[in-house]
Amino acid sequence: MFFPQFIKPANTCPESLKLERENHFFLIKTKRTNDYDAFVFLNEEHVLSEIGWESECVSQLWLYNLHYFDCLAQQQSRESSLQVKNLISDWINKNPWGIGTGWDPYPISIRVINWIKYNFQGFELPNGADLSLWNQLRWLENRPEYHLLGNHLFVNAKALFYGTAFFKLTED
């Protein structure tokens, strides 16, 4: 049996990779939101500012989709970048270390990938996002998802790989 290691949130993180140009080598996903407040998942629309990041009025699967941040993979414009920054900052401020749906290994994996891909496309992440990413990766590293026959392990590994590139980590 695997027991996760107890870790505390870090106060600092390694320097992250900042790209000067736009890279459009990621697939564009279906539009999930127009205003980064009302989201449609599983044919249900809910407004984040009304239900919050944790809500008993929606299914756990709907909340997982919310925490994935797949909306960052929809067609973006420079005008929407402030809304995206506000959404990411809201997640950081309202999802404390290790508590809630957003800290389950699979949502962390998908979210980390989406935040980093968004940044790799030339969009700037808000202040505090680098440290949040670092802490999410540290949490994930200590909690790989073995249940369900380990089908999420690949996505966990992919997120850790993206994190390695984002923070320019080496074997040193």
C-alpha positions in Angstrom: 0.0 0.0 0.0 1.2 3.5 -0.9 1.0 6.3 1.7 1.6 9.9 0.4 4.4 11.8 1.9 3.5 14.7 4.1 4.7 17.9 2.6 4.1 21.6 3.3 3.6 24.2 0.6 6.8 25.8 -0.7 7.3 29.6 -0.4 9.6 29.8 -3.5 9.9 28.0 -6.8 12.5 27.5 -9.5 12.7 30.0 -12.3 10.1 29.3 -14.9 10.5 29.3 -18.7 9.2 32.5 -20.3 8.6 32.5 -24.0 8.8 35.6 -26.1 6.8 34.4 -29.1 3.5 32.7 -29.6 3.7 29.0 -30.4 0.5 27.5 -31.9 1.3 23.9 -31.8 -1.5 22.8 -29.5 -4.9 21.6 -30.6 -7.8 24.0 -30.1 -10.6 22.5 -27.9 -14.3 23.1 -28.0 -15.4 26.4 -26.5 -16.5 25.9 -22.9 -17.1 29.6 -21.9 -17.6 33.0 -23.3 -16.9 35.1 -20.2 -14.8 32.8 -18.0 -17.6 32.7 -15.4 -20.4 30.6 -17.1 -19.2 27.2 -18.1 -20.8 24.3 -20.0 -19.7 20.8 -19.1 -21.7 17.6 -19.6 -24.5 19.6 -21.2 -25.0 21.6 -18.0 -24.3 25.3 -17.6 -23.4 26.8 -14.3 -21.9 30.1 -13.3 -18.7 29.9 -11.2 -19.4 33.2 -9.3 -22.7 31.7 -8.1 -21.6 28.1 -7.3 -17.9 28.5 -6.4 -15.1 26.0 -6.9 -16.8 23.4 -4.6 -20.5 23.0 -4.8 -23.0 20.3 -3.8 -25.4 21.4 -6.5 -23.3 20.0 -9.4 -21.8 16.5 -9.9 -18.3 15.6 -8.9 -17.5 15.0 -12.6 -18.8 18.6 -13.5 -16.4 20.0 -10.8 -13.5 17.9 -12.2 -14.1 19.5 -15.6 -14.2 23.0 -14.0 -10.9 22.4 -12.3 -9.2 21.1 -15.5 -9.1 24.6 -17.0 -9.7 23.2 -20.5 -11.1 26.6 -21.4 -7.5 27.7 -21.7 -7.2 25.4 -24.8 -10.1 27.1 -26.6 -9.4 29.8 -29.1 -7.9 32.7 -27.1 -7.5 36.3 -27.8 -5.3 38.9 -26.2 -8.5 40.6 -24.9 -9.5 37.5 -23.0 -6.1 37.2 -21.2 -7.2 39.5 -18.3 -10.2 37.3 -17.7 -8.0 34.2 -17.8 -5.6 35.8 -15.3 -8.5 36.6 -13.0 -9.8 33.0 -13.3 -6.4 31.5 -12.5 -5.9 33.9 -9.6 -9.4 33.1 -8.3 -8.5 29.4 -8.3 -5.2 30.0 -6.5 -7.0 32.2 -3.8 -10.0 29.9 -3.3 -8.4 26.5 -3.4 -6.2 26.2 -0.3 -3.3 23.7 -0.2 -4.4 20.1 -0.4 -8.1 20.8 0.2 -11.0 19.9 -2.2 -11.6 18.6 -5.7 -8.9 20.7 -7.3 -6.2 18.8 -5.3 -7.1 15.4 -6.6 -4.3 14.0 -8.7 -6.2 13.9 -12.0 -7.5 17.5 -12.0 -4.1 18.7 -10.9 -2.5 16.8 -13.8 -4.9 18.3 -16.4 -4.8 21.8 -14.9 -1.0 21.9 -14.8 -0.8 20.9 -18.4 -3.4 23.5 -19.5 -1.8 26.3 -17.5 1.7 25.5 -18.9 0.4 25.1 -22.5 -1.4 28.4 -22.2 1.9 30.0 -21.1 3.8 28.3 -23.9 1.4 29.9 -26.4 2.8 33.3 -25.4 0.1 34.2 -22.8 1.3 35.5 -19.4 0.2 33.7 -16.2 -0.8 35.9 -13.3 1.4 36.7 -10.3 1.5 33.7 -8.0 0.8 31.1 -10.7 4.4 29.9 -10.9 4.5 29.2 -7.2 1.0 27.6 -7.4 2.2 25.4 -10.3 5.3 24.4 -8.3 3.2 23.4 -5.3 0.7 21.5 -7.4 3.5 19.5 -9.0 5.1 18.8 -5.6 1.7 17.6 -4.4 1.1 15.4 -7.5 4.6 13.9 -7.3 3.8 12.6 -3.9 0.3 11.3 -4.9 0.4 9.4 -8.2 -2.9 7.9 -9.0 -2.7 4.1 -8.9 -6.4 3.2 -8.5 -8.6 2.5 -11.4 -5.9 0.1 -12.7 -3.5 3.1 -12.9 -5.1 4.6 -16.1 -4.4 8.1 -14.8 -0.7 7.5 -14.2 0.1 8.5 -17.8 -1.5 11.9 -17.3 0.2 12.3 -14.0 3.6 11.6 -15.7 2.7 14.0 -18.5 2.0 16.8 -16.0 5.3 16.2 -14.3 7.1 16.2 -17.7 5.5 19.5 -18.5 6.5 20.9 -15.1 10.1 19.7 -15.7 10.1 21.7 -19.0 8.4 24.8 -17.5 10.8 25.0 -14.5 13.8 24.1 -16.6 14.7 21.2 -14.2 17.7 19.0 -14.9 19.2 15.9 -13.2 21.6 18.1 -11.3 
